[in-house]
Amino acid sequence: MNDNENVEQRIIDKIGNLDSGRPNLGLLMPVFMFRFFFLSIQEKLKEKFGQLETDKILYDAGFLAGNEFCENFVSYENDIKNFLVSLQTSFKEQRIGILQLENMDLNSLYFEVSISEDVDCSGAQHEGRYVCSMCEGFLSGIFSFYFKRIFEAKELESWTSEIPKCIFEAKPKKTKKPS
């Protein structure tokens, strides 16, 4: 077995050649159909593993996607301002949602961002609980990739008709001191 067989293929490399694979339908599909598939997967995960484990799986999947998204779609080699502008632009260009920086403390590396028109949940029913586990992981993966340390992201507010955006905080993960 050679060294290349030990390396997992990146998700972005598994997508394939969409131009040749979808010559008539193109690269885009309606958000409705994305959510239809995603919610079906989420329901089956919840049925098999329960809500807490499903949220963890979706968070971890989002983290993986966020890392690869940052590496492939965001300019991350300059200062923080350029990174944030590039991140905002990439969210809009890739039609993920409209990302806005709400609050930031560079001393503690605390970021609060909002996402409106989010592909994942804007306009959805929330059943009294936050539902954006995958978005939390996605933002965590993005900030972790950029800062080269593990970040946690947590949803502070979900989309409602009164607040038509989701608000998240992202900050470095606190490590437990050895006993």
C-alpha positions as CSV (number, residue, x, y, z in Angstrom):
1,M,0.0,0.0,0.0
2,N,1.5,3.4,-1.0
3,D,1.2,6.6,1.0
4,N,-1.5,8.0,-1.3
5,E,-3.9,5.2,-0.3
6,N,-3.7,6.4,3.3
7,V,-4.8,9.9,2.5
8,E,-8.5,10.6,2.4
9,Q,-9.8,12.3,-0.7
10,R,-11.1,15.8,0.0
11,I,-14.8,16.4,-0.3
12,I,-14.2,19.0,-3.0
13,D,-12.4,16.4,-5.1
14,K,-15.3,14.0,-4.9
15,I,-17.8,16.4,-6.5
16,G,-16.6,15.5,-10.0
17,N,-16.9,17.3,-13.3
18,L,-20.2,19.0,-13.1
19,D,-19.9,20.6,-16.5
20,S,-19.7,17.2,-18.2
21,G,-22.1,15.5,-15.7
22,R,-24.9,18.1,-16.1
23,P,-24.5,19.6,-19.6
24,N,-28.3,20.3,-19.9
25,L,-29.3,21.2,-16.4
26,G,-26.2,23.2,-15.4
27,L,-24.7,23.8,-12.0
28,L,-27.6,25.2,-10.0
29,M,-30.7,23.6,-8.4
30,P,-33.5,25.2,-6.4
31,V,-33.0,25.8,-2.7
32,F,-36.3,23.9,-2.2
33,M,-34.7,20.7,-3.6
34,F,-31.5,21.2,-1.5
35,R,-33.6,21.5,1.6
36,F,-35.8,18.6,0.6
37,F,-32.8,16.3,0.3
38,F,-31.0,17.7,3.4
39,L,-34.0,17.5,5.6
40,S,-34.6,13.9,4.5
41,I,-31.1,13.0,5.5
42,Q,-31.4,14.9,8.8
43,E,-34.7,13.0,9.6
44,K,-33.1,9.6,9.0
45,L,-30.1,10.5,11.1
46,K,-32.3,11.7,13.9
47,E,-34.4,8.5,13.6
48,K,-31.2,6.3,13.8
49,F,-29.1,8.3,16.3
50,G,-31.3,10.8,18.1
51,Q,-31.3,14.6,18.0
52,L,-28.1,15.2,19.9
53,E,-25.9,12.8,17.9
54,T,-27.5,14.1,14.6
55,D,-26.6,17.7,15.6
56,K,-23.0,16.6,16.3
57,I,-22.8,14.7,13.0
58,L,-24.1,17.8,11.1
59,Y,-21.8,20.1,13.0
60,D,-18.8,17.9,12.2
61,A,-19.8,17.7,8.5
62,G,-20.2,21.5,8.4
63,F,-16.7,21.8,10.0
64,L,-15.2,19.7,7.2
65,A,-17.1,21.7,4.6
66,G,-16.1,25.0,6.2
67,N,-12.4,24.1,6.2
68,E,-12.5,23.1,2.5
69,F,-14.7,26.1,1.6
70,C,-12.2,28.5,3.2
71,E,-9.3,26.9,1.5
72,N,-10.9,26.9,-1.9
73,F,-13.2,29.9,-2.0
74,V,-11.9,32.5,0.4
75,S,-8.8,34.6,0.2
76,Y,-7.2,33.9,3.5
77,E,-3.6,35.0,3.0
78,N,-3.9,38.6,3.9
79,D,-5.0,40.5,7.0
80,I,-8.3,39.9,8.9
81,K,-10.2,42.7,7.1
82,N,-9.4,41.2,3.6
83,F,-10.3,37.7,4.9
84,L,-13.7,38.9,6.2
85,V,-14.5,40.8,3.0
86,S,-13.5,37.8,0.9
87,L,-15.6,35.5,3.2
88,Q,-18.6,37.8,2.8
89,T,-18.2,37.9,-1.0
90,S,-17.8,34.1,-1.3
91,F,-21.0,33.5,0.7
92,K,-22.9,35.7,-1.7
93,E,-21.2,34.4,-4.9
94,Q,-21.8,30.8,-3.9
95,R,-25.4,31.7,-2.8
96,I,-25.0,30.4,0.7
97,G,-26.5,33.5,2.2
98,I,-25.7,37.1,2.9
99,L,-23.1,37.2,5.6
100,Q,-22.7,40.3,7.8
101,L,-20.2,41.0,10.5
102,E,-22.2,42.1,13.6
103,N,-19.5,42.3,16.2
104,M,-15.8,41.6,16.5
105,D,-13.2,41.6,19.2
106,L,-9.7,40.9,17.8
107,N,-8.1,40.7,21.2
108,S,-10.2,37.7,22.2
109,L,-10.9,36.6,18.5
110,Y,-14.6,36.8,19.1
111,F,-16.8,37.2,16.0
112,E,-20.5,37.6,15.8
113,V,-21.9,37.2,12.3
114,S,-25.4,37.1,10.8
115,I,-26.5,35.2,7.8
116,S,-29.7,36.3,6.0
117,E,-31.3,34.4,3.1
118,D,-29.4,31.4,4.4
119,V,-29.7,28.4,2.1
120,D,-30.1,26.1,5.1
121,C,-33.0,27.7,7.0
122,S,-34.2,31.1,6.1
123,G,-38.0,30.9,5.9
124,A,-38.1,27.5,7.7
125,Q,-40.2,26.5,10.7
126,H,-37.9,26.2,13.8
127,E,-40.1,24.3,16.2
128,G,-38.8,26.3,19.2
129,R,-35.2,25.2,18.9
130,Y,-32.2,26.3,17.0
131,V,-31.6,24.1,14.0
132,C,-28.5,25.3,12.2
133,S,-26.0,22.7,13.5
134,M,-24.4,22.4,10.0
135,C,-24.0,26.2,9.7
136,E,-22.4,26.3,13.2
137,G,-19.9,23.7,12.1
138,F,-19.4,25.4,8.7
139,L,-18.5,28.7,10.4
140,S,-16.3,26.9,13.0
141,G,-14.4,25.2,10.1
142,I,-13.9,28.5,8.3
143,F,-12.6,30.4,11.3
144,S,-10.5,27.4,12.4
145,F,-8.9,27.1,9.0
146,Y,-8.1,30.8,8.9
147,F,-6.7,31.1,12.4
148,K,-5.0,27.7,12.4
149,R,-6.7,26.8,15.7
150,I,-10.0,25.3,16.7
151,F,-12.9,27.6,16.8
152,E,-16.4,26.9,18.1
153,A,-19.4,28.5,16.5
154,K,-22.8,28.7,18.2
155,E,-26.1,30.0,16.9
156,L,-27.4,32.8,19.1
157,E,-30.7,33.5,17.2
158,S,-32.6,31.6,14.5
159,W,-34.4,33.1,11.6
160,T,-37.9,34.3,12.3
161,S,-40.3,36.6,10.5
162,E,-39.4,39.3,13.1
163,I,-35.6,38.6,12.8
164,P,-35.0,37.5,9.2
165,K,-31.5,36.2,9.8
166,C,-29.5,33.8,11.9
167,I,-26.9,35.1,14.3
168,F,-23.8,33.2,15.3
169,E,-20.8,33.7,17.5
170,A,-17.4,32.2,16.6
171,K,-14.6,32.1,19.1
172,P,-11.6,30.0,20.0
173,K,-12.4,26.7,21.7
174,K,-11.3,26.7,25.3
175,T,-9.1,23.8,26.1
176,K,-9.4,22.1,29.5
177,K,-6.3,22.3,31.7
178,P,-4.7,19.0,32.5
179,S,-5.4,17.9,36.1
